[in-house]
């Protein structure tokens, strides 16, 4: 039995769109962590900083694109970013 005073979110869709957003956020977070670590280095590698900024910017652009993406596009973005995060974590 459902409590009438409690909101019911069971009918909301989160599916692939939410998973795609989570995957993109995880990649953006990875870039943020790497940028912070590089900036804190005794001698930051400016070329690496620029590469990290570019990667983060691309991820943020895809994050914006998710706002209007259909389910098929969201699924593609989810797959791309899940693979990217795996590759980034391995490096």
ABEGO torsion letter per residue (X at the ends): XBBAABBBAAABBAEAAAAAAAAAAAAAAAAAAAAAAAAABABBBAAAAAAAAAAAAAAAAAAAAAAABBAAAAAAAAAAAAAAAAAAAAX
